[in-house]
């Protein structure tokens, strides 16, 4: 696994270690479209490496990395909004 991929996964895992983040995640995942939810599940629930996912999808590994980065950013922003909203 590439170093940057590992650090991104670790950062995402740290974010989810907070109770409020964990509570917000299911609702944020629901807001993703089905292909993005499947990609996140493949990568994080099953631990499939990006190169394997890319090959299966007929895409390049950098393309899948970029998509995962975009999805993580969307989830992070959704979780932050949810936490801010519930803190009021």
C-alpha positions as CSV (number, residue, x, y, z in Angstrom):
1,X,0.0,0.0,0.0
2,X,1.4,3.4,-0.9
3,X,2.5,5.7,1.9
4,X,0.0,8.5,1.1
5,X,-2.8,6.0,0.9
6,X,-1.9,4.6,4.3
7,X,-1.8,8.1,5.9
8,X,-5.1,9.0,4.3
9,X,-6.7,5.8,5.7
10,X,-5.2,6.5,9.1
11,X,-6.5,10.1,9.1
12,X,-10.0,8.8,8.1
13,X,-9.8,6.2,10.9
14,X,-8.8,8.8,13.4
15,X,-11.8,11.0,12.4
16,X,-14.1,8.0,12.9
17,X,-12.7,7.2,16.3
18,X,-14.6,10.1,17.8
19,X,-18.1,9.0,19.1
20,X,-19.9,11.9,17.4
21,X,-18.2,11.2,14.1
22,X,-19.2,7.5,14.4
23,X,-22.8,8.6,15.0
24,X,-22.8,10.9,12.0
25,X,-21.2,8.5,9.5
26,X,-24.1,6.2,8.6
27,X,-26.3,9.2,7.6
28,X,-23.4,10.7,5.6
29,X,-22.8,7.3,3.9
30,X,-26.5,7.2,3.0
31,X,-26.1,10.5,1.1
32,X,-23.4,9.0,-1.2
33,X,-24.6,7.5,-4.5
34,X,-24.5,3.7,-4.7
35,X,-21.2,3.4,-6.7
36,X,-19.4,5.6,-4.2
37,X,-20.8,3.6,-1.2
38,X,-19.7,0.4,-2.9
39,X,-16.2,1.8,-3.4
40,X,-15.9,2.9,0.2
41,X,-17.1,-0.5,1.4
42,X,-14.7,-2.3,-0.9
43,X,-11.7,-0.2,0.4
44,X,-12.5,0.2,4.1
45,X,-14.8,-2.7,5.1
46,X,-13.1,-5.4,3.0
47,X,-9.6,-3.8,2.9
48,X,-9.2,-4.3,-0.8
49,X,-6.1,-2.6,-2.2
50,X,-6.7,0.3,-4.6
51,X,-4.8,-1.4,-7.4
52,X,-7.1,-4.4,-7.2
53,X,-10.2,-2.2,-7.2
54,X,-8.8,-0.3,-10.1
55,X,-8.1,-3.4,-12.2
56,X,-11.6,-4.8,-11.4
57,X,-13.2,-1.5,-12.5
58,X,-11.0,-1.1,-15.6
59,X,-9.6,2.2,-14.2
60,X,-6.2,3.4,-13.2
61,X,-5.1,3.3,-9.6
62,X,-4.6,7.1,-9.6
63,X,-8.1,7.5,-10.8
64,X,-9.5,5.4,-8.0
65,X,-7.2,7.2,-5.4
66,X,-8.7,10.5,-6.6
67,X,-12.2,9.2,-6.3
68,X,-11.5,7.9,-2.8
69,X,-10.0,11.2,-1.8
70,X,-13.1,13.1,-3.1
71,X,-15.4,10.7,-1.3
72,X,-13.5,11.0,2.0
73,X,-13.6,14.8,1.7
74,X,-17.4,14.7,1.1
75,X,-17.8,12.4,4.2
76,X,-15.5,14.5,6.3
77,X,-17.4,17.7,5.4
78,X,-20.8,16.0,6.0
79,X,-19.6,14.7,9.4
80,X,-18.3,18.1,10.4
81,X,-21.6,19.7,9.4
82,X,-23.5,17.1,11.3
83,X,-21.4,17.7,14.4
84,X,-21.7,21.4,14.2
85,X,-25.5,21.2,13.8
86,X,-25.9,18.9,16.8
87,X,-23.6,21.1,18.9
88,X,-26.0,24.0,18.7
